[in-house]
Amino acid sequence: MQILEYFKPARYSVSVLLGLVFSCLVATVSAETELLMIEEPGCVYCARFNQEIAPAYPKTTEGSQAPLRRLLIADSWPADLQAVEPARFTPTFILVRDGQEIDRLAGYPGDEHFWYLLGQMLDKL
């Protein structure tokens, strides 16, 4: 009962309470998750991915959970990914949450296998 007494309308307005609730929700949703795709020009399997998966990916549930971020293997590794081991060959897909590697998929196994393996990766979140 003491907790309820503390939140009486006389002490806090509804807008303040809603602000507190919104802040808590934003804090839980703000974890940044992305799927890195390490690629290079001339990579045949990167081209297959770009043809078979890339156009639909942003429209999928998986694409909403982990938006695709493309990186070229020859470029310097981004500062925000220093905790993630760079890829050694292309394509490599690395699931990252808040700058930490969750899982990775080396190579492109084809349309059906990619979605299945990506689902397994996302289950680790």
SULVEN-V555932 format. One record per residue. RES is the residue in three letters. PHI is phi in degrees with one decimal (999 if undefined). BURIAL is + if it has 16 or more other ideal C-beta (glycine too) atoms within 10 Angstrom, else -. Layout:
res=RES phi=PHI burial=BURIAL
res=RES phi=PHI burial=BURIAL
//
This chain:
res=MET phi=999 burial=-
res=GLN phi=-65.0 burial=-
res=ILE phi=-63.2 burial=-
res=LEU phi=-62.9 burial=-
res=GLU phi=-61.1 burial=-
res=TYR phi=-66.3 burial=-
res=PHE phi=-99.3 burial=-
res=LYS phi=-61.1 burial=-
res=PRO phi=-55.0 burial=-
res=ALA phi=-65.3 burial=-
res=ARG phi=-86.0 burial=-
res=TYR phi=-131.6 burial=-
res=SER phi=-77.7 burial=-
res=VAL phi=-60.1 burial=-
res=SER phi=-65.1 burial=-
res=VAL phi=-66.9 burial=-
res=LEU phi=-63.5 burial=-
res=LEU phi=-64.9 burial=-
res=GLY phi=-62.7 burial=-
res=LEU phi=-63.8 burial=-
res=VAL phi=-63.0 burial=-
res=PHE phi=-60.8 burial=-
res=SER phi=-60.4 burial=-
res=CYS phi=-65.1 burial=-
res=LEU phi=-65.4 burial=-
res=VAL phi=-63.2 burial=-
res=ALA phi=-62.8 burial=-
res=THR phi=-81.0 burial=-
res=VAL phi=-92.4 burial=-
res=SER phi=-74.9 burial=-
res=ALA phi=-59.1 burial=-
res=GLU phi=-88.8 burial=-
res=THR phi=-117.7 burial=-
res=GLU phi=-149.1 burial=+
res=LEU phi=-106.2 burial=+
res=LEU phi=-81.1 burial=+
res=MET phi=-119.0 burial=+
res=ILE phi=-92.6 burial=+
res=GLU phi=-138.6 burial=+
res=GLU phi=-152.6 burial=-
res=PRO phi=-60.8 burial=-
res=GLY phi=86.1 burial=-
res=CYS phi=-75.5 burial=+
res=VAL phi=-63.8 burial=-
res=TYR phi=-73.6 burial=-
res=CYS phi=-63.5 burial=+
res=ALA phi=-63.2 burial=-
res=ARG phi=-62.5 burial=+
res=PHE phi=-58.7 burial=+
res=ASN phi=-61.2 burial=+
res=GLN phi=-82.2 burial=-
res=GLU phi=-89.3 burial=-
res=ILE phi=-116.5 burial=+
res=ALA phi=-51.9 burial=+
res=PRO phi=-62.2 burial=-
res=ALA phi=-90.2 burial=-
res=TYR phi=-51.2 burial=+
res=PRO phi=-64.2 burial=-
res=LYS phi=-91.2 burial=-
res=THR phi=-95.4 burial=-
res=THR phi=-60.5 burial=-
res=GLU phi=-61.8 burial=+
res=GLY phi=-65.9 burial=+
res=SER phi=-73.2 burial=-
res=GLN phi=-69.2 burial=-
res=ALA phi=-140.4 burial=+
res=PRO phi=-56.9 burial=-
res=LEU phi=-79.8 burial=+
res=ARG phi=-123.0 burial=-
res=ARG phi=-92.9 burial=-
res=LEU phi=-132.8 burial=+
res=LEU phi=-86.5 burial=-
res=ILE phi=-61.3 burial=+
res=ALA phi=-79.7 burial=-
res=ASP phi=-76.7 burial=-
res=SER phi=-67.3 burial=-
res=TRP phi=-72.2 burial=-
res=PRO phi=-61.4 burial=-
res=ALA phi=-61.1 burial=-
res=ASP phi=-76.3 burial=-
res=LEU phi=-117.7 burial=+
res=GLN phi=-61.1 burial=-
res=ALA phi=-81.9 burial=-
res=VAL phi=-105.4 burial=+
res=GLU phi=-68.7 burial=-
res=PRO phi=-62.3 burial=+
res=ALA phi=-76.5 burial=+
res=ARG phi=-104.8 burial=-
res=PHE phi=-148.2 burial=-
res=THR phi=-118.0 burial=+
res=PRO phi=-78.3 burial=+
res=THR phi=-128.3 burial=+
res=PHE phi=-110.9 burial=+
res=ILE phi=-123.5 burial=+
res=LEU phi=-84.4 burial=+
res=VAL phi=-125.8 burial=+
res=ARG phi=-130.0 burial=-
res=ASP phi=50.8 burial=-
res=GLY phi=78.0 burial=-
res=GLN phi=-114.2 burial=-
res=GLU phi=-70.5 burial=-
res=ILE phi=-98.9 burial=+
res=ASP phi=-165.1 burial=+
res=ARG phi=-144.9 burial=+
res=LEU phi=-126.5 burial=+
res=ALA phi=-93.0 burial=-
res=GLY phi=92.8 burial=-
res=TYR phi=-116.0 burial=+
res=PRO phi=-85.1 burial=-
res=GLY phi=103.2 burial=-
res=ASP phi=-52.3 burial=-
res=GLU phi=-65.1 burial=-
res=HIS phi=-67.7 burial=-
res=PHE phi=-59.8 burial=+
res=TRP phi=-62.6 burial=-
res=TYR phi=-63.4 burial=-
res=LEU phi=-67.7 burial=-
res=LEU phi=-63.6 burial=+
res=GLY phi=-59.3 burial=-
res=GLN phi=-63.8 burial=-
res=MET phi=-63.4 burial=+
res=LEU phi=-66.1 burial=+
res=ASP phi=-63.4 burial=-
res=LYS phi=-83.0 burial=-
res=LEU phi=-71.2 burial=-
//
